[in-house]
Amino acid sequence: MKLLGLFRHAKSDWHDAKARDFDRGLNKRGRKGAALMGKHIVEHGVHWKRILASPAVRVAETIELAEQAVGLTIPVQWDRRIYLASSVNLADVLHETSDDIDAVLMVGHNPGLEDLIFDLVPDDGMCPLRAMVEEKFPTAAFAVLECDIDHWADLHDGCARLVHLVRPRDLDPELGPQLED
């Protein structure tokens, strides 16, 4: 079995209309959410062996703030293919992961992360967490999937169970949906 964590970047700053999408950083709520979720990810108890991450500024800041909040550093493999990737492209990146790494945390963007959950977790009505993702996989959301595979190269549709899902608002109601940031 392999463990796959999916962590969507925290809330980004849209105030600079001239900034390239890739270069957008986090806003105040995003910085707070990244730190809070970093603590939760560590407290959840999985010892992530590697982070696979988009190199976008908002992802890098999310990881940095999450790690600072807990004083922990996990090796990061930056991969441009994760930036705004489809679920198929994300799966391709995971297929290349070394089999000696049994727990991978992927940090990136929607809709790819959300779609990856939909692809890997069967839509059989048996997973209430999947139904929550169908509502929305918001910024800084964190999910854990248990994948019934021995090799990352064998990752395929329907091979996983969604066993954990936490959104920032689940830990701090002030980080829930707002009309304005």
C-alpha positions in Angstrom: 0.0 0.0 0.0 1.1 3.6 -0.8 -0.1 6.7 0.9 -0.8 9.8 -1.2 -1.4 13.1 0.5 -2.9 16.0 -1.6 -2.5 19.5 -0.3 -3.9 22.4 -2.3 -2.0 25.7 -2.0 -3.4 28.2 0.4 -5.5 31.3 -0.5 -3.6 33.4 -3.1 -3.4 37.1 -3.5 -5.4 38.6 -6.4 -4.8 42.2 -5.7 -2.0 42.7 -8.2 -3.8 42.5 -11.6 -0.5 42.7 -13.5 1.1 39.7 -11.7 1.5 36.5 -13.7 -0.6 33.7 -12.3 2.6 31.7 -11.6 4.0 34.6 -9.5 1.0 35.2 -7.3 1.8 34.8 -3.6 -0.5 34.2 -0.6 -2.8 36.7 1.0 -3.2 37.2 4.7 -5.9 34.4 5.1 -3.7 32.1 3.0 -0.6 32.6 5.2 -2.7 31.8 8.3 -4.3 28.8 6.6 -1.0 27.4 5.4 0.5 27.5 8.9 -2.6 26.0 10.5 -2.8 23.2 7.9 0.9 22.5 8.3 0.3 21.8 12.0 -2.6 19.6 11.2 -0.7 17.6 8.5 2.0 16.8 11.0 -0.4 16.0 13.9 -2.3 13.7 11.6 0.7 11.3 12.0 1.8 10.3 8.5 5.5 10.6 8.1 5.7 12.0 4.5 8.9 10.9 2.8 8.7 13.4 -0.1 6.8 16.4 -1.3 6.1 16.6 -5.0 5.2 20.3 -5.7 4.4 22.8 -8.3 7.0 25.5 -8.3 4.4 28.3 -8.4 5.0 31.0 -5.8 1.8 30.4 -3.9 2.7 26.7 -3.6 6.2 27.4 -2.4 4.9 29.9 0.2 2.3 27.4 1.4 5.0 24.7 1.9 7.4 27.2 3.6 4.8 28.5 6.0 3.4 25.0 6.8 7.0 23.7 7.5 7.8 26.8 9.6 4.7 26.3 11.7 5.9 22.9 12.8 9.7 23.2 12.5 9.9 20.3 10.1 11.5 20.0 6.7 10.5 17.3 4.2 12.5 16.9 1.0 10.7 18.8 -1.8 10.9 17.8 -5.5 9.8 20.7 -7.5 8.1 19.7 -10.8 6.9 22.2 -13.3 4.5 19.6 -14.7 2.4 19.9 -11.5 1.6 23.6 -12.2 -2.1 23.7 -13.2 -1.8 20.1 -14.3 -4.7 17.8 -15.1 -5.3 14.6 -13.0 -3.7 12.6 -15.9 -0.5 14.6 -15.7 -0.4 14.4 -11.9 -0.8 10.6 -12.1 2.1 10.6 -14.6 4.3 12.4 -12.1 3.3 10.0 -9.4 4.1 7.0 -11.7 7.7 8.1 -11.7 8.0 8.1 -7.9 10.6 5.7 -6.4 9.0 2.7 -4.8 11.1 3.1 -1.7 9.0 6.1 -0.9 5.7 4.9 0.6 4.2 8.2 1.6 4.1 11.1 -0.9 2.5 14.6 -0.3 1.6 16.3 -3.5 1.1 20.1 -3.3 -0.5 21.9 -6.2 -3.6 23.3 -7.7 -7.2 22.7 -8.6 -8.9 21.4 -10.6 -6.2 18.8 -11.0 -5.9 17.7 -7.4 -9.7 17.4 -7.0 -10.0 15.5 -10.3 -7.2 13.1 -9.2 -9.3 12.3 -6.1 -12.3 11.6 -8.4 -10.2 9.4 -10.6 -8.5 7.4 -7.9 -11.5 7.0 -5.5 -14.4 5.0 -6.8 -17.7 6.8 -7.0 -19.6 4.0 -5.3 -21.6 6.0 -2.8 -19.5 4.5 0.1 -17.3 7.4 0.8 -18.8 10.5 2.5 -15.5 12.3 2.2 -15.6 12.0 -1.6 -19.0 13.6 -1.5 -17.4 16.5 0.4 -14.8 16.9 -2.3 -17.6 16.9 -4.9 -18.9 20.0 -3.1 -15.5 21.7 -3.2 -11.8 21.0 -2.5 -11.0 24.5 -1.3 -7.6 26.3 -1.0 -5.4 24.7 1.7 -7.5 21.5 1.8 -5.7 18.3 2.7 -6.7 14.8 1.8 -5.1 11.4 2.4 -5.6 8.5 0.1 -4.7 4.9 0.7 -3.7 3.4 -2.6 -3.9 -0.4 -3.0 -0.7 -0.7 -5.0 2.9 -1.8 -4.3 4.5 0.3 -7.0 3.7 3.9 -7.9 3.9 3.0 -11.6 0.7 0.9 -10.9 -1.4 3.8 -9.8 -4.7 3.6 -11.7 -8.3 4.8 -11.6 -10.3 3.3 -8.7 -7.3 2.0 -6.7 -7.6 4.3 -3.6 -9.7 5.0 -0.6 -10.1 8.6 0.7 -9.5 8.2 4.4 -9.0 11.7 5.6 -10.1 15.2 4.5 -9.6 18.5 6.3 -10.3 22.0 5.1 -9.0 25.1 6.9 -12.5 26.1 8.0 -12.8 22.7 9.8 -10.0 23.9 12.1 -10.8 27.6 12.2 -14.2 28.9 11.2 -12.7 32.3 10.3 -10.9 30.6 7.4 -14.2 29.5 5.9 -15.8 31.0 2.7 -16.0 34.7 2.6 -17.3 37.1 0.0 -14.2 39.3 0.1 -10.6 38.8 1.1 
